[in-house]
Amino acid sequence: MILVVGANGMLGRDLMPLLGDRGRGVDIDGIDITSLESVERVLTAVRPSVVINCAAYTDVDGCESNQETAMRVNGEGVGHLAMASRTIGARLVQISSDYVFDGSKGTPYLEDDAPNPLSVYGESKLAGEMNAAVNPDHLIVRTQWLYGLHGKNFVETMLRLGSERDELSVVDDQVGSPTWTVDLAHAVVALLEKGCRGVYHAANEGYCSWNDFARAIFQEAGMAVTVTAMTTEQLNRPARRPLYSTLDCGKLARDGGYRPQPWRDALRSYLNLRK
């Protein structure tokens, strides 16, 4: 049996249907990952063979002013899951982020490239990766730029703003791979079924800037919105972002036998699904 922690979140909601009868979900009302006692109680009662942690504090800018909370949820919480899953002999799957990198490499990041987070969020996700390794039977899946039907995301924000305005300014100096949670869920399941362990990258194929992504959203949605360029410096957000954090997903294809679809195709599928 596979226990999904954070089952009501954007990724968790897309993961549960793929697991079918094998899956069981729990969310914040049923488990507090910041409490070792709570985690041990749930995992001992359920006794899953795999624990997939989709729970996280994902407000990147909010993490800057709530460092303690970010570390408790994204760092220590993963440690609690690692300890408890190790005790019952379960594998731990931890969902991580491109924000563990500083974006200075200039080419897509490989799994063994050295992390160097720029923000509290990135530091907390890296702490989570390190704590996940407390359980030797672990799988860490780094991803980026997520959107899906069941949570706040860039696509929904653009569609809302585009319905209110004729022109928007979007940063054009941050580059990554927009990733649909459905495709990420398929990647996680593929890695599990192949018995993969260690660190893997999973994102939709190809890359673009946030500005390119916004333009594509409006084009695919048939909305006449002018998208102008601005820099990350002009946007002036509290947390520093990696400017080029594209993830190389070749290892996922080789070991997991799964290659996520191109990001533009995924976007088109998503928009068709939400109609």
For each residue, the residues with C-beta under 8 A, 3 or more apart:
1: 22 23 24 46 47 48 49 50
2: 19 22 23 24 48 49 50 51 52 192
3: 23 24 25 26 42 43 46 48 50 51 52 90
4: 7 12 15 16 19 23 24 25 26 52 54
5: 12 26 27 31 33 51 52 53 54 55 81
6: 9 11 12 27 28 53 54 55 56
7: 4 12 13 15 16 25 26 27 54
8: 12 13 25 27 28 150
9: 6 12 13 27 54 55 150 151
10: 13 14 146 147 148 149 150 151 153 181
11: 6 14 15 54 95 146 148 181 184 185
12: 4 5 6 7 8 9 15 16 25 27 54
13: 7 8 9 10 16 148 149 150 151 181
14: 10 11 17 18 148 149 150 181 182 184 185
15: 4 7 11 12 18 19 23 52 54 185 188 189
16: 4 7 12 13 19 23 25
17: 14 20
18: 14 15 23 185 186 189
19: 2 4 15 16 22 23 189
20: 17 23
21:
22: 1 2 19
23: 1 2 3 4 15 16 18 19 20
24: 1 2 3 4 46 48
25: 3 4 7 8 12 16
26: 3 4 5 7 30 31 42 46
27: 5 6 7 8 9 12 30 31 55
28: 6 8 31 32 55
29:
30: 26 27 42
31: 5 26 27 28 38 39 42
32: 28 35 38 39
33: 5 38 39 53 55 73 77 78 80 81
34: 72 73 76 77 80
35: 32 38 39 80
36: 39 40 80 83 84
37: 40 41
38: 31 32 33 35 41 42
39: 31 32 33 35 36 42 43 77 80 81 83 84
40: 36 37 43 44 80 83 84 87
41: 37 38 44 45
42: 3 26 30 31 38 39 45 46
43: 3 39 40 46 47 48 51 81 84 85 87 88 90
44: 40 41 47 84 88
45: 41 42
46: 1 3 24 26 42 43
47: 1 43 44 88 90
48: 1 2 3 24 43 51 88 90
49: 1 2 89 90 91
50: 1 2 3 90 91 92 93 192
51: 2 3 5 43 48 81 85 90 91 92 93
52: 2 3 4 5 15 93 95 188
53: 5 6 33 56 77 78 81 92 93 94 95
54: 4 5 6 7 9 11 12 15 95
55: 5 6 9 27 28 33 73 77
56: 6 53 73 74 95 125 128
57: 62 63 66 69 70 73 74 121 124
58: 121
59: 62 63 66 121
60: 63 64 99 119 121 237 239 241
61: 64 65 237 238 239
62: 57 59 65 66
63: 57 59 60 66 67 69 70 119 120 121 124 239
64: 60 61 67 119 120 121 238 239
65: 61 62 238
66: 57 59 62 63 69 70
67: 63 64 70 71 120 124
68: 71 72
69: 57 63 66 72 73
70: 57 63 66 67 73 74 75 120 121 123 124
71: 67 68 74 75 76 120 123 124 127
72: 34 68 69 75 76 77
73: 33 34 55 56 57 69 70 76 77 124
74: 56 57 70 71 77 78 121 124 125 127 128
75: 70 71 72 78 79 124 127 128 131
76: 34 71 72 73 79 80 127 131
77: 33 34 39 53 55 72 73 74 80 81 128
78: 33 53 74 75 81 82 94 127 128 129 131 132
79: 75 76 82 83 128 131 132 134
80: 33 34 35 36 39 40 76 77 83 84
81: 5 33 39 43 51 53 77 78 84 85 92 94 132
82: 78 79 85 86 92 131 132 133 134 135 138
83: 36 39 40 79 80 86 87 134 135
84: 36 39 40 43 44 80 81 87 88
85: 43 51 81 82 88 90 91 92 135 137
86: 82 83 89 90 92 134 135 136 137
87: 40 43 83 84
88: 43 44 47 48 84 85
89: 49 86 137
90: 3 43 47 48 49 50 51 85 86 135 137
91: 49 50 51 85 135 137 138 139 192 197
92: 50 51 53 81 82 85 86 132 135 137 138 139
93: 50 51 52 53 138 139 140 141 188 191 192
94: 53 78 81 128 129 132 138 139 140 141
95: 11 52 53 54 56 141 143 188
96: 100 125 126 128 129 140 141 142 143
97: 100 121 122 125 142 143 144
98: 101 109 142 143 144 145 176 203 242 245 246 247
99: 60 117 118 119 121 122 125 144 241 242 245
100: 96 97 115 116 117 122 125 126 129 142
101: 98 105 109 113 115 116 117 122 242 245
102: 116 117 118 242
103: 118 174 241 242 243 244 245
104: 116 242 243 244
105: 101 109 113 244
106: 244
107: 246
108: 207 246 247 248
109: 98 101 105 113 201 245 246 247 248
110: 113 201 248 251
111: 142 198 199 200 201 248 251
112: 199
113: 101 105 109 110
114:
115: 100 101 122 126 129
116: 100 101 102 104
117: 99 100 101 102 121 122 123 125 126
118: 99 102 103 122 239 240 241 242
119: 60 63 64 99 122 123 239 240 241
120: 63 64 67 70 71 123 124 239
121: 57 58 59 60 63 64 70 74 97 99 117 124 125 239
122: 97 99 100 101 115 117 118 119 125 126 242
123: 70 71 117 119 120 126 127
124: 57 63 67 70 71 73 74 75 120 121 127 128
125: 56 74 96 97 99 100 117 121 122 128 129
126: 96 100 115 117 122 123 129 130
127: 71 74 75 76 78 123 124 130 131
128: 56 74 75 77 78 79 94 96 124 125 131 132
129: 78 94 96 100 115 125 126 132 133 140 199
130: 126 127 133
131: 75 76 78 79 82 127 128 134
132: 78 79 81 82 92 94 128 129 135 138 140
133: 82 129 130 136 138
134: 79 82 83 86 131
135: 82 83 85 86 90 91 92 132 138
136: 86 133
137: 85 86 89 90 91 92 197
138: 82 91 92 93 94 132 133 135 197 198
139: 91 92 93 94 191 192 196 197 198 200
140: 93 94 96 129 132 198 199 200
141: 93 94 95 96 184 187 188 191 200 201 202
142: 96 97 98 100 111 199 200 201 202 247
143: 95 96 97 98 146 179 184 201 202 203 247
144: 97 98 99 176 177 179 203 245 246 247
145: 98 154 176 177 178 179 203 213
146: 10 11 143 153 179 180 181 184
147: 10 153 154 155 156 178 179 180 181 270
148: 10 11 13 14 151 153 180 181 182 270
149: 10 13 14 181 270 273 274
150: 8 9 10 13 14 181
151: 9 10 13 148
152: 156 157
153: 10 146 147 148 156 157
154: 145 147 157 158 178 210 213 214
155: 147 158 159 178 217 267 270 271
156: 147 152 153 159 160
157: 152 153 154 160 161
158: 154 155 161 162 168 170 214 217 218
159: 155 156 162 163 217 221 223
160: 156 157 163 164
161: 157 158 164 165 168
162: 158 159 165 168 217 218 221 223 225
163: 159 160 223
164: 160 161
165: 161 162 168 225
166: 224 225 226
167: 225 226 227 228
168: 158 161 162 165 214 225 226 227 228
169: 227 228 229 230
170: 158 210 211 213 214 227 228 229 230
171: 174 209 210 211 229 230 231 232 234 235
172: 209 210 211 212 229 230 231
173: 209 231 232 243
174: 103 171 209 210 232 241 242 243 244 245
175: 207 208 209 243 244 245 246
176: 98 144 145 203 207 208 244 245 246 247
177: 144 145 203 204 205 206 207 208 246 247 263
178: 145 147 154 155 204 208 213 263 266 267
179: 143 144 145 146 147 183 184 202 203 204 260 263 266
180: 146 147 148 183 184 204 266 267 269 270
181: 10 11 13 14 146 147 148 149 150 184 185
182: 14 148 185 186 266 269 270
183: 179 180 186 187 202 204 260 261 266
184: 11 14 141 143 146 179 180 181 187 188 202 203 260
185: 11 14 15 18 181 182 188 189
186: 18 182 183 189 190 258 260
187: 141 183 184 190 191 200 202 252 256 258 260
188: 15 52 93 95 141 184 185 191 192 202
189: 15 18 19 185 186 192 193
190: 186 187 193 194 252 256 257 258
191: 93 139 141 187 188 194 196 200 202 252 255 256 258
192: 2 50 91 93 139 188 189 195 196
193: 189 190
194: 190 191 255 256 257
195: 192
196: 139 191 192 200 255 256
197: 91 137 138 139
198: 111 138 139 140
199: 111 112 129 140 142
200: 111 139 140 141 142 187 191 196 249 251 252 255 256
201: 109 110 111 141 142 143 247 248 249 251 252
202: 141 142 143 179 183 184 187 188 191 247 249 252 260
203: 98 143 144 145 176 177 179 184 246 247 249 260 263
204: 177 178 179 180 183 260 261 262 263 266
205: 177 249 259 260 261 262 263
206: 177 262 263 264
207: 108 175 176 177 246 263
208: 175 176 177 178 212 213 216 263
209: 171 172 173 174 175 212 213
210: 154 170 171 172 174 213 214
211: 170 171 172 214 215 227 229
212: 172 208 209 215 216
213: 145 154 170 178 208 209 210 216 217 263 267
214: 154 158 168 170 210 211 217 218 227
215: 211 212 218 219 227
216: 208 212 213 219 220 264 267
217: 155 158 159 162 213 214 220 221 267 271
218: 158 162 214 215 221 223 224 225 227
219: 215 216 222
220: 216 217 264 267 268 271
221: 159 162 217 218 271
222: 219
223: 159 162 163 218
224: 166 218
225: 162 165 166 167 168 218
226: 166 167 168
227: 167 168 169 170 211 214 215 218
228: 167 168 169 170
229: 169 170 171 172 211
230: 169 170 171 172 234 235
231: 171 172 173 234 235
232: 171 173 174 235 237 241 243
233: 236
234: 171 230 231
235: 171 230 231 232
236: 233
237: 60 61 232 241
238: 61 64 65
239: 60 61 63 64 118 119 120 121
240: 118 119
241: 60 99 103 118 119 174 232 237
242: 98 99 101 102 103 104 118 122 174 245
243: 103 104 173 174 175 232
244: 103 104 105 106 174 175 176
245: 98 99 101 103 109 144 174 175 176 242
246: 98 107 108 109 144 175 176 177 203 207
247: 98 108 109 142 143 144 176 177 201 202 203
248: 108 109 110 111 201 251
249: 200 201 202 203 205 252 253 259 260
250: 253 254
251: 110 111 200 201 248 254 255 256
252: 187 190 191 200 201 202 249 255 256 258 259 260
253: 249 250 256 257 258 259
254: 250 251
255: 191 194 196 200 251 252
256: 187 190 191 194 196 200 251 252 253
257: 190 194 253
258: 186 187 190 191 252 253
259: 205 249 252 253
260: 179 183 184 186 187 202 203 204 205 249 252 266
261: 183 204 205 265 266 269
262: 204 205 206 265 266
263: 177 178 179 203 204 205 206 207 208 213 266 267
264: 206 216 220 267 268
265: 261 262 268 269
266: 178 179 180 182 183 204 260 261 262 263 269 270
267: 155 178 180 213 216 217 220 263 264 270 271
268: 220 264 265 271 272
269: 180 182 261 265 266 272 273
270: 147 148 149 155 180 182 266 267 273 274
271: 155 217 220 221 267 268 274 275
272: 268 269 275
273: 149 269 270
274: 149 270 271
275: 271 272
